[in-house]
Amino acid sequence: MQAVLSASANEDEFIKEYLISSEKIPVLIHEVIATDVWKQQVFPQFEEIGFVPKVTFPLYMVLYHEATLINLLETTLFHREACESAEESILDLAEYCYGKITSMVAKSKAESSDEEDDEKQPTANNCKTEPMEELLKQKKVLDLEIGIKAVSVLRYIIDNLTSLPLSVMTRMLNTHDIPLLMVELVENPPWTKTKDGTIMKYIDSKWHQLSHTDSFKLTKTEGQIWISLFHLLMLPDCQQKYQLDPFRKNILLKLRSYLNDILLDQMPVLVDMRRYLEQLSLMDPPPAKHDLVLEQIPEIRDRILKTYDGRWRSLAKKQAKSVFNSSNASLKTQAASLAQTYNIDMLESLIHDPPKCAVCGQPASKRCSRCQNEWYCRRECQVQHWPKHKKPCGLLVDCLDTVDLKQQSELHVAANHQT
């Protein structure tokens, strides 16, 4: 939370510095991949063994943990030194992002056909939602959010390809064929849909209805895709390494129809890429440069899968009895621990330096009464800062309110279940 707020306010990003100096970036990458493996291998077992949790909040926190980690990585890997500090694990992160994006695209296509079928089905069975069904709906929302974050993380890796191990560039270009994946995202963006003739885009974690004119404005995610394509197609090193055959050439040439004047006005740098594609259409693909390279491969996911191979069901049964089936006393203890973790006063106590005014930098004794995050030395500074602080303040308050309401609801359900 603090890392995101510091980056948004253009303040000193001490969280990023700590993660780099303490060599924690590889740890974050390992954790996000381990959580993803748990979601793929252990979580589906709960439904197969008929597990119905009294409270779904602990399960939701595990699912949300992946979103928290990828959000922190997105904020941190914006900086070149953070990407370089990931060392060999950057290969695993690139593979993770590729998997998340392809999964998001596949689910988006499947959901489009499912929505058409659902409109023809009666809704009488939707009156009552079981706990696991509600959890699956929340997982679906989180998967879209994580997939979008993976696009940003992948773009930051692409930005720094020249300073990363050579295997990263080789795998992204020829093993995973990221340029063609980006073309697929341009043609079929999962964050855009049409409902009752209205265009909707997923922006800032919400679906927004857009007018026909506004639909042509690039979102942050769409901008990330075009920047990634520009680097992958225009960097000399990438052009030498990319094995551009006739099939790949024909797919890439589809981009020309999207590089119109409206897009180029928003991203003038893409003019060079349009010129490159026009030249590519008139000639045969240049031969790729084949070098003999001792290629590294990702290890984290394979290591986890081999360690627990054949034990996923037993792990699910064990966790269903212990971790996710706690007593009321244990649930209250967990709720108190979470409340303590996200307590603003506790977070402030971790910072040794005295708070400073967000406007003038002077020692501050007052802070925003809504989010309790920003500090001010006097009311004039707070009033001056409000137009800039209003949006992040509302987002933070909404997030904390959602956590509080969910904790109270889960504990209430658990208490009723016990009685």
KEROKE-851273 format. One record per residue (C-alpha): x, y, z; residue number from 1. Coordinates in nm, 2 decimals. Layout:
% residues N
+--------+--------+--------+-----+
:     c1 :     c2 :     c3 :   k :
+--------+--------+--------+-----+
:      X :      Y :      Z : NUM :
...
+--------+--------+--------+-----+
% end
This chain:
% residues 419
+--------+--------+--------+-----+
:     c1 :     c2 :     c3 :   k :
+--------+--------+--------+-----+
:   0.00 :   0.00 :   0.00 :   1 :
:   0.28 :   0.24 :   0.10 :   2 :
:   0.48 :   0.16 :  -0.21 :   3 :
:   0.18 :   0.24 :  -0.44 :   4 :
:   0.11 :   0.57 :  -0.25 :   5 :
:   0.47 :   0.68 :  -0.27 :   6 :
:   0.49 :   0.61 :  -0.64 :   7 :
:   0.16 :   0.79 :  -0.71 :   8 :
:   0.27 :   1.10 :  -0.52 :   9 :
:   0.62 :   1.10 :  -0.67 :  10 :
:   0.78 :   1.07 :  -0.33 :  11 :
:   1.09 :   0.89 :  -0.21 :  12 :
:   1.01 :   0.52 :  -0.27 :  13 :
:   1.18 :   0.37 :   0.03 :  14 :
:   0.99 :   0.05 :   0.00 :  15 :
:   1.14 :  -0.01 :  -0.34 :  16 :
:   1.49 :   0.07 :  -0.21 :  17 :
:   1.44 :  -0.17 :   0.08 :  18 :
:   1.33 :  -0.45 :  -0.15 :  19 :
:   1.63 :  -0.40 :  -0.37 :  20 :
:   1.89 :  -0.36 :  -0.10 :  21 :
:   1.76 :  -0.66 :   0.09 :  22 :
:   1.74 :  -0.88 :  -0.22 :  23 :
:   1.37 :  -0.94 :  -0.17 :  24 :
:   1.26 :  -0.91 :  -0.54 :  25 :
:   1.34 :  -1.28 :  -0.61 :  26 :
:   1.14 :  -1.37 :  -0.29 :  27 :
:   0.84 :  -1.18 :  -0.42 :  28 :
:   0.86 :  -1.36 :  -0.75 :  29 :
:   0.88 :  -1.69 :  -0.58 :  30 :
:   0.58 :  -1.61 :  -0.37 :  31 :
:   0.36 :  -1.50 :  -0.65 :  32 :
:   0.44 :  -1.81 :  -0.85 :  33 :
:   0.39 :  -2.04 :  -0.55 :  34 :
:   0.05 :  -1.88 :  -0.49 :  35 :
:  -0.04 :  -1.92 :  -0.86 :  36 :
:   0.05 :  -2.29 :  -0.83 :  37 :
:  -0.17 :  -2.33 :  -0.52 :  38 :
:  -0.46 :  -2.17 :  -0.71 :  39 :
:  -0.42 :  -2.41 :  -1.00 :  40 :
:  -0.34 :  -2.73 :  -0.81 :  41 :
:  -0.49 :  -2.71 :  -0.46 :  42 :
:  -0.78 :  -2.48 :  -0.48 :  43 :
:  -0.98 :  -2.69 :  -0.74 :  44 :
:  -0.93 :  -2.99 :  -0.51 :  45 :
:  -1.16 :  -2.83 :  -0.24 :  46 :
:  -1.46 :  -2.86 :  -0.47 :  47 :
:  -1.37 :  -3.22 :  -0.56 :  48 :
:  -1.36 :  -3.33 :  -0.20 :  49 :
:  -1.68 :  -3.14 :  -0.12 :  50 :
:  -1.53 :  -2.89 :   0.12 :  51 :
:  -1.77 :  -2.62 :   0.23 :  52 :
:  -1.59 :  -2.36 :   0.45 :  53 :
:  -1.77 :  -2.20 :   0.73 :  54 :
:  -1.60 :  -1.88 :   0.64 :  55 :
:  -1.46 :  -1.80 :   0.30 :  56 :
:  -1.25 :  -1.50 :   0.41 :  57 :
:  -0.92 :  -1.70 :   0.48 :  58 :
:  -0.95 :  -1.86 :   0.13 :  59 :
:  -1.02 :  -1.51 :  -0.02 :  60 :
:  -0.71 :  -1.37 :   0.15 :  61 :
:  -0.49 :  -1.64 :  -0.02 :  62 :
:  -0.65 :  -1.55 :  -0.36 :  63 :
:  -0.60 :  -1.18 :  -0.29 :  64 :
:  -0.24 :  -1.24 :  -0.18 :  65 :
:  -0.14 :  -1.30 :  -0.55 :  66 :
:  -0.30 :  -0.97 :  -0.65 :  67 :
:  -0.12 :  -0.79 :  -0.37 :  68 :
:   0.22 :  -0.94 :  -0.48 :  69 :
:   0.18 :  -0.87 :  -0.85 :  70 :
:   0.07 :  -0.51 :  -0.77 :  71 :
:   0.38 :  -0.46 :  -0.56 :  72 :
:   0.60 :  -0.60 :  -0.84 :  73 :
:   0.43 :  -0.37 :  -1.09 :  74 :
:   0.51 :  -0.07 :  -0.87 :  75 :
:   0.87 :  -0.18 :  -0.81 :  76 :
:   0.98 :  -0.31 :  -1.15 :  77 :
:   0.91 :   0.02 :  -1.31 :  78 :
:   1.27 :   0.10 :  -1.22 :  79 :
:   1.56 :  -0.06 :  -1.41 :  80 :
:   1.76 :  -0.14 :  -1.09 :  81 :
:   1.46 :  -0.35 :  -0.96 :  82 :
:   1.45 :  -0.56 :  -1.28 :  83 :
:   1.82 :  -0.61 :  -1.26 :  84 :
:   1.81 :  -0.71 :  -0.89 :  85 :
:   1.56 :  -1.00 :  -0.98 :  86 :
:   1.86 :  -1.17 :  -1.14 :  87 :
:   1.78 :  -1.52 :  -1.28 :  88 :
:   1.43 :  -1.52 :  -1.14 :  89 :
:   1.32 :  -1.26 :  -1.40 :  90 :
:   1.29 :  -1.55 :  -1.64 :  91 :
:   1.04 :  -1.71 :  -1.40 :  92 :
:   0.85 :  -1.38 :  -1.38 :  93 :
:   0.83 :  -1.34 :  -1.76 :  94 :
:   0.70 :  -1.70 :  -1.78 :  95 :
:   0.44 :  -1.62 :  -1.51 :  96 :
:   0.32 :  -1.31 :  -1.69 :  97 :
:   0.29 :  -1.50 :  -2.02 :  98 :
:   0.08 :  -1.76 :  -1.85 :  99 :
:  -0.14 :  -1.51 :  -1.68 : 100 :
:  -0.20 :  -1.31 :  -2.00 : 101 :
:  -0.28 :  -1.62 :  -2.22 : 102 :
:  -0.52 :  -1.75 :  -1.95 : 103 :
:  -0.69 :  -1.41 :  -1.94 : 104 :
:  -0.74 :  -1.41 :  -2.32 : 105 :
:  -0.87 :  -1.77 :  -2.32 : 106 :
:  -1.11 :  -1.70 :  -2.03 : 107 :
:  -1.24 :  -1.38 :  -2.20 : 108 :
:  -1.33 :  -1.57 :  -2.51 : 109 :
:  -1.50 :  -1.85 :  -2.32 : 110 :
:  -1.69 :  -1.60 :  -2.10 : 111 :
:  -1.82 :  -1.42 :  -2.42 : 112 :
:  -1.99 :  -1.73 :  -2.53 : 113 :
:  -2.11 :  -1.82 :  -2.18 : 114 :
:  -2.28 :  -1.48 :  -2.14 : 115 :
:  -2.48 :  -1.55 :  -2.46 : 116 :
:  -2.59 :  -1.88 :  -2.32 : 117 :
:  -2.67 :  -1.73 :  -1.98 : 118 :
:  -2.91 :  -1.48 :  -2.13 : 119 :
:  -3.12 :  -1.78 :  -2.25 : 120 :
:  -3.12 :  -1.96 :  -1.92 : 121 :
:  -3.37 :  -1.90 :  -1.64 : 122 :
:  -3.23 :  -1.72 :  -1.33 : 123 :
:  -3.43 :  -1.90 :  -1.06 : 124 :
:  -3.13 :  -2.08 :  -0.94 : 125 :
:  -2.94 :  -1.76 :  -0.88 : 126 :
:  -3.15 :  -1.66 :  -0.58 : 127 :
:  -2.91 :  -1.83 :  -0.34 : 128 :
:  -2.53 :  -1.83 :  -0.38 : 129 :
:  -2.32 :  -2.09 :  -0.20 : 130 :
:  -2.00 :  -1.98 :  -0.03 : 131 :
:  -1.77 :  -2.15 :  -0.28 : 132 :
:  -1.97 :  -2.01 :  -0.58 : 133 :
:  -1.93 :  -1.66 :  -0.44 : 134 :
:  -1.56 :  -1.73 :  -0.39 : 135 :
:  -1.53 :  -1.84 :  -0.75 : 136 :
:  -1.69 :  -1.51 :  -0.87 : 137 :
:  -1.44 :  -1.32 :  -0.66 : 138 :
:  -1.16 :  -1.53 :  -0.81 : 139 :
:  -1.28 :  -1.45 :  -1.16 : 140 :
:  -1.26 :  -1.07 :  -1.09 : 141 :
:  -0.92 :  -1.11 :  -0.93 : 142 :
:  -0.79 :  -1.31 :  -1.23 : 143 :
:  -0.88 :  -1.02 :  -1.47 : 144 :
:  -0.71 :  -0.77 :  -1.24 : 145 :
:  -0.40 :  -0.99 :  -1.21 : 146 :
:  -0.39 :  -1.04 :  -1.59 : 147 :
:  -0.39 :  -0.67 :  -1.65 : 148 :
:  -0.11 :  -0.62 :  -1.39 : 149 :
:   0.08 :  -0.89 :  -1.57 : 150 :
:   0.07 :  -0.69 :  -1.89 : 151 :
:   0.23 :  -0.39 :  -1.71 : 152 :
:   0.50 :  -0.61 :  -1.55 : 153 :
:   0.58 :  -0.77 :  -1.88 : 154 :
:   0.61 :  -0.42 :  -2.04 : 155 :
:   0.86 :  -0.32 :  -1.77 : 156 :
:   1.07 :  -0.63 :  -1.84 : 157 :
:   1.06 :  -0.55 :  -2.21 : 158 :
:   1.17 :  -0.20 :  -2.14 : 159 :
:   1.49 :  -0.33 :  -1.98 : 160 :
:   1.56 :  -0.63 :  -2.21 : 161 :
:   1.91 :  -0.50 :  -2.31 : 162 :
:   2.03 :  -0.51 :  -1.94 : 163 :
:   1.88 :  -0.85 :  -1.86 : 164 :
:   2.02 :  -1.20 :  -1.93 : 165 :
:   2.02 :  -1.28 :  -2.30 : 166 :
:   1.79 :  -1.58 :  -2.23 : 167 :
:   1.51 :  -1.35 :  -2.13 : 168 :
:   1.50 :  -1.19 :  -2.48 : 169 :
:   1.53 :  -1.52 :  -2.66 : 170 :
:   1.25 :  -1.68 :  -2.47 : 171 :
:   1.02 :  -1.38 :  -2.49 : 172 :
:   1.07 :  -1.35 :  -2.87 : 173 :
:   1.09 :  -1.70 :  -3.00 : 174 :
:   0.97 :  -1.94 :  -2.72 : 175 :
:   0.67 :  -1.75 :  -2.60 : 176 :
:   0.63 :  -1.52 :  -2.91 : 177 :
:   0.53 :  -1.22 :  -2.71 : 178 :
:   0.49 :  -1.00 :  -3.02 : 179 :
:   0.21 :  -1.22 :  -3.15 : 180 :
:   0.05 :  -1.23 :  -2.80 : 181 :
:   0.04 :  -0.85 :  -2.80 : 182 :
:  -0.13 :  -0.85 :  -3.14 : 183 :
:  -0.39 :  -1.08 :  -2.99 : 184 :
:  -0.45 :  -0.83 :  -2.71 : 185 :
:  -0.48 :  -0.55 :  -2.96 : 186 :
:  -0.74 :  -0.74 :  -3.16 : 187 :
:  -0.93 :  -0.90 :  -2.87 : 188 :
:  -0.87 :  -0.70 :  -2.55 : 189 :
:  -1.02 :  -0.88 :  -2.24 : 190 :
:  -1.08 :  -0.54 :  -2.07 : 191 :
:  -1.32 :  -0.42 :  -2.34 : 192 :
:  -1.67 :  -0.55 :  -2.41 : 193 :
:  -2.00 :  -0.44 :  -2.56 : 194 :
:  -2.32 :  -0.47 :  -2.36 : 195 :
:  -2.66 :  -0.37 :  -2.51 : 196 :
:  -2.48 :  -0.17 :  -2.78 : 197 :
:  -2.27 :   0.02 :  -2.52 : 198 :
:  -1.89 :   0.00 :  -2.51 : 199 :
:  -1.75 :  -0.08 :  -2.17 : 200 :
:  -1.38 :  -0.08 :  -2.06 : 201 :
:  -1.23 :  -0.21 :  -1.74 : 202 :
:  -1.05 :   0.10 :  -1.60 : 203 :
:  -0.92 :   0.14 :  -1.24 : 204 :
:  -1.07 :  -0.19 :  -1.13 : 205 :
:  -1.42 :  -0.10 :  -1.25 : 206 :
:  -1.62 :  -0.14 :  -1.57 : 207 :
:  -1.70 :   0.20 :  -1.72 : 208 :
:  -1.95 :   0.28 :  -1.99 : 209 :
:  -1.79 :   0.49 :  -2.26 : 210 :
:  -1.93 :   0.71 :  -2.54 : 211 :
:  -1.83 :   0.63 :  -2.89 : 212 :
:  -1.57 :   0.92 :  -2.88 : 213 :
:  -1.42 :   0.82 :  -2.55 : 214 :
:  -1.38 :   0.46 :  -2.66 : 215 :
:  -1.09 :   0.58 :  -2.89 : 216 :
:  -0.89 :   0.72 :  -2.60 : 217 :
:  -0.61 :   0.49 :  -2.50 : 218 :
:  -0.63 :   0.34 :  -2.15 : 219 :
:  -0.31 :   0.28 :  -1.95 : 220 :
:  -0.32 :  -0.09 :  -2.03 : 221 :
:  -0.36 :  -0.03 :  -2.40 : 222 :
:  -0.07 :   0.21 :  -2.39 : 223 :
:   0.15 :  -0.05 :  -2.22 : 224 :
:   0.07 :  -0.30 :  -2.51 : 225 :
:   0.17 :  -0.05 :  -2.78 : 226 :
:   0.49 :   0.04 :  -2.60 : 227 :
:   0.58 :  -0.32 :  -2.56 : 228 :
:   0.52 :  -0.38 :  -2.93 : 229 :
:   0.73 :  -0.08 :  -3.02 : 230 :
:   1.03 :  -0.21 :  -2.83 : 231 :
:   0.99 :  -0.57 :  -2.95 : 232 :
:   0.97 :  -0.47 :  -3.31 : 233 :
:   1.20 :  -0.17 :  -3.33 : 234 :
:   1.49 :  -0.25 :  -3.10 : 235 :
:   1.79 :  -0.36 :  -3.32 : 236 :
:   1.87 :  -0.65 :  -3.08 : 237 :
:   1.52 :  -0.77 :  -3.10 : 238 :
:   1.51 :  -0.75 :  -3.48 : 239 :
:   1.82 :  -0.96 :  -3.50 : 240 :
:   1.69 :  -1.23 :  -3.26 : 241 :
:   1.33 :  -1.25 :  -3.37 : 242 :
:   1.28 :  -1.54 :  -3.61 : 243 :
:   1.04 :  -1.36 :  -3.84 : 244 :
:   0.88 :  -1.62 :  -4.07 : 245 :
:   0.59 :  -1.56 :  -4.32 : 246 :
:   0.33 :  -1.66 :  -4.06 : 247 :
:   0.45 :  -1.42 :  -3.80 : 248 :
:   0.49 :  -1.15 :  -4.07 : 249 :
:   0.12 :  -1.18 :  -4.17 : 250 :
:   0.00 :  -1.16 :  -3.81 : 251 :
:   0.21 :  -0.85 :  -3.74 : 252 :
:   0.09 :  -0.68 :  -4.05 : 253 :
:  -0.26 :  -0.68 :  -3.89 : 254 :
:  -0.14 :  -0.40 :  -3.67 : 255 :
:  -0.15 :  -0.16 :  -3.96 : 256 :
:  -0.53 :  -0.13 :  -3.95 : 257 :
:  -0.51 :  -0.01 :  -3.59 : 258 :
:  -0.23 :   0.24 :  -3.64 : 259 :
:  -0.47 :   0.52 :  -3.76 : 260 :
:  -0.44 :   0.89 :  -3.71 : 261 :
:  -0.64 :   0.88 :  -3.38 : 262 :
:  -0.39 :   0.64 :  -3.22 : 263 :
:  -0.08 :   0.82 :  -3.36 : 264 :
:  -0.20 :   1.15 :  -3.23 : 265 :
:  -0.20 :   1.00 :  -2.88 : 266 :
:   0.13 :   0.81 :  -2.93 : 267 :
:   0.34 :   0.98 :  -3.20 : 268 :
:   0.63 :   0.74 :  -3.14 : 269 :
:   0.43 :   0.47 :  -3.32 : 270 :
:   0.48 :   0.65 :  -3.65 : 271 :
:   0.81 :   0.48 :  -3.69 : 272 :
:   0.65 :   0.14 :  -3.62 : 273 :
:   0.39 :   0.20 :  -3.89 : 274 :
:   0.66 :   0.29 :  -4.13 : 275 :
:   0.85 :  -0.03 :  -4.04 : 276 :
:   0.54 :  -0.24 :  -4.10 : 277 :
:   0.48 :  -0.08 :  -4.43 : 278 :
:   0.83 :  -0.16 :  -4.54 : 279 :
:   0.79 :  -0.52 :  -4.40 : 280 :
:   0.48 :  -0.57 :  -4.62 : 281 :
:   0.69 :  -0.50 :  -4.93 : 282 :
:   0.97 :  -0.74 :  -4.87 : 283 :
:   1.04 :  -1.09 :  -4.75 : 284 :
:   1.12 :  -1.13 :  -4.38 : 285 :
:   1.49 :  -1.08 :  -4.31 : 286 :
:   1.67 :  -1.38 :  -4.18 : 287 :
:   1.70 :  -1.40 :  -3.81 : 288 :
:   2.05 :  -1.42 :  -3.66 : 289 :
:   2.10 :  -1.76 :  -3.50 : 290 :
:   2.36 :  -1.76 :  -3.23 : 291 :
:   2.48 :  -2.06 :  -3.02 : 292 :
:   2.36 :  -1.96 :  -2.68 : 293 :
:   2.36 :  -2.16 :  -2.35 : 294 :
:   2.00 :  -2.08 :  -2.26 : 295 :
:   1.87 :  -2.05 :  -1.91 : 296 :
:   1.52 :  -2.19 :  -1.83 : 297 :
:   1.27 :  -2.10 :  -1.55 : 298 :
:   1.30 :  -2.32 :  -1.25 : 299 :
:   1.07 :  -2.20 :  -0.97 : 300 :
:   0.74 :  -2.34 :  -1.10 : 301 :
:   0.89 :  -2.67 :  -1.21 : 302 :
:   1.06 :  -2.71 :  -0.87 : 303 :
:   0.74 :  -2.66 :  -0.69 : 304 :
:   0.54 :  -2.89 :  -0.91 : 305 :
:   0.80 :  -3.17 :  -0.88 : 306 :
:   0.82 :  -3.13 :  -0.50 : 307 :
:   0.45 :  -3.18 :  -0.45 : 308 :
:   0.37 :  -3.40 :  -0.75 : 309 :
:   0.08 :  -3.64 :  -0.66 : 310 :
:   0.02 :  -3.47 :  -0.32 : 311 :
:  -0.22 :  -3.20 :  -0.42 : 312 :
:  -0.53 :  -3.38 :  -0.29 : 313 :
:  -0.37 :  -3.46 :   0.04 : 314 :
:  -0.26 :  -3.10 :   0.08 : 315 :
:  -0.61 :  -2.98 :   0.01 : 316 :
:  -0.76 :  -3.22 :   0.27 : 317 :
:  -0.50 :  -3.12 :   0.53 : 318 :
:  -0.56 :  -2.75 :   0.47 : 319 :
:  -0.94 :  -2.80 :   0.47 : 320 :
:  -0.92 :  -2.95 :   0.82 : 321 :
:  -0.68 :  -2.70 :   0.97 : 322 :
:  -0.60 :  -2.38 :   0.78 : 323 :
:  -0.95 :  -2.31 :   0.63 : 324 :
:  -1.17 :  -2.46 :   0.89 : 325 :
:  -1.07 :  -2.27 :   1.21 : 326 :
:  -1.28 :  -2.24 :   1.52 : 327 :
:  -1.45 :  -1.91 :   1.61 : 328 :
:  -1.18 :  -1.82 :   1.86 : 329 :
:  -0.91 :  -1.88 :   1.59 : 330 :
:  -1.11 :  -1.67 :   1.34 : 331 :
:  -1.14 :  -1.38 :   1.58 : 332 :
:  -0.76 :  -1.40 :   1.64 : 333 :
:  -0.70 :  -1.39 :   1.26 : 334 :
:  -0.94 :  -1.10 :   1.22 : 335 :
:  -0.77 :  -0.91 :   1.51 : 336 :
:  -0.43 :  -0.98 :   1.35 : 337 :
:  -0.55 :  -0.85 :   1.01 : 338 :
:  -0.70 :  -0.54 :   1.17 : 339 :
:  -0.37 :  -0.48 :   1.35 : 340 :
:  -0.17 :  -0.53 :   1.02 : 341 :
:  -0.38 :  -0.27 :   0.83 : 342 :
:  -0.40 :  -0.03 :   1.12 : 343 :
:  -0.28 :   0.31 :   1.01 : 344 :
:  -0.12 :   0.39 :   1.35 : 345 :
:   0.08 :   0.06 :   1.34 : 346 :
:   0.20 :   0.14 :   0.98 : 347 :
:   0.31 :   0.48 :   1.08 : 348 :
:   0.50 :   0.35 :   1.38 : 349 :
:   0.72 :   0.15 :   1.13 : 350 :
:   0.85 :   0.48 :   0.99 : 351 :
:   1.12 :   0.62 :   1.21 : 352 :
:   1.13 :   0.97 :   1.05 : 353 :
:   0.87 :   1.21 :   1.18 : 354 :
:   0.58 :   1.28 :   0.93 : 355 :
:   0.62 :   1.57 :   0.69 : 356 :
:   0.37 :   1.79 :   0.52 : 357 :
:   0.27 :   1.65 :   0.18 : 358 :
:   0.28 :   2.01 :   0.04 : 359 :
:   0.57 :   2.20 :   0.19 : 360 :
:   0.77 :   1.92 :   0.35 : 361 :
:   0.76 :   2.08 :   0.70 : 362 :
:   0.71 :   1.87 :   1.01 : 363 :
:   0.34 :   1.78 :   1.03 : 364 :
:   0.10 :   1.71 :   1.32 : 365 :
:  -0.23 :   1.69 :   1.13 : 366 :
:  -0.35 :   1.43 :   0.88 : 367 :
:  -0.64 :   1.36 :   0.65 : 368 :
:  -0.94 :   1.26 :   0.87 : 369 :
:  -1.07 :   1.02 :   0.60 : 370 :
:  -0.78 :   0.80 :   0.49 : 371 :
:  -0.55 :   0.88 :   0.78 : 372 :
:  -0.25 :   0.86 :   0.54 : 373 :
:  -0.15 :   1.21 :   0.43 : 374 :
:   0.01 :   1.45 :   0.68 : 375 :
:  -0.01 :   1.83 :   0.68 : 376 :
:   0.14 :   2.11 :   0.89 : 377 :
:  -0.16 :   2.34 :   0.86 : 378 :
:  -0.51 :   2.35 :   0.71 : 379 :
:  -0.40 :   2.58 :   0.42 : 380 :
:  -0.17 :   2.30 :   0.29 : 381 :
:  -0.44 :   2.04 :   0.32 : 382 :
:  -0.69 :   2.26 :   0.12 : 383 :
:  -0.42 :   2.32 :  -0.15 : 384 :
:  -0.34 :   1.95 :  -0.17 : 385 :
:  -0.70 :   1.82 :  -0.18 : 386 :
:  -0.76 :   1.83 :  -0.56 : 387 :
:  -0.46 :   1.60 :  -0.60 : 388 :
:  -0.53 :   1.39 :  -0.29 : 389 :
:  -0.91 :   1.34 :  -0.35 : 390 :
:  -0.89 :   1.04 :  -0.58 : 391 :
:  -0.63 :   0.83 :  -0.39 : 392 :
:  -0.80 :   0.92 :  -0.07 : 393 :
:  -1.13 :   0.78 :  -0.19 : 394 :
:  -0.97 :   0.46 :  -0.33 : 395 :
:  -0.80 :   0.40 :   0.00 : 396 :
:  -1.11 :   0.45 :   0.21 : 397 :
:  -1.32 :   0.23 :  -0.02 : 398 :
:  -1.06 :  -0.05 :   0.01 : 399 :
:  -1.04 :  -0.03 :   0.39 : 400 :
:  -1.42 :  -0.02 :   0.41 : 401 :
:  -1.45 :  -0.33 :   0.19 : 402 :
:  -1.21 :  -0.52 :   0.41 : 403 :
:  -1.39 :  -0.42 :   0.73 : 404 :
:  -1.73 :  -0.52 :   0.59 : 405 :
:  -1.61 :  -0.85 :   0.46 : 406 :
:  -1.45 :  -0.93 :   0.80 : 407 :
:  -1.77 :  -0.85 :   0.99 : 408 :
:  -1.99 :  -1.04 :   0.75 : 409 :
:  -1.77 :  -1.35 :   0.76 : 410 :
:  -1.75 :  -1.35 :   1.14 : 411 :
:  -2.13 :  -1.31 :   1.16 : 412 :
:  -2.19 :  -1.60 :   0.93 : 413 :
:  -1.95 :  -1.81 :   1.13 : 414 :
:  -2.12 :  -1.73 :   1.45 : 415 :
:  -2.46 :  -1.82 :   1.31 : 416 :
:  -2.32 :  -2.14 :   1.17 : 417 :
:  -2.19 :  -2.24 :   1.51 : 418 :
:  -2.52 :  -2.16 :   1.69 : 419 :
+--------+--------+--------+-----+
% end
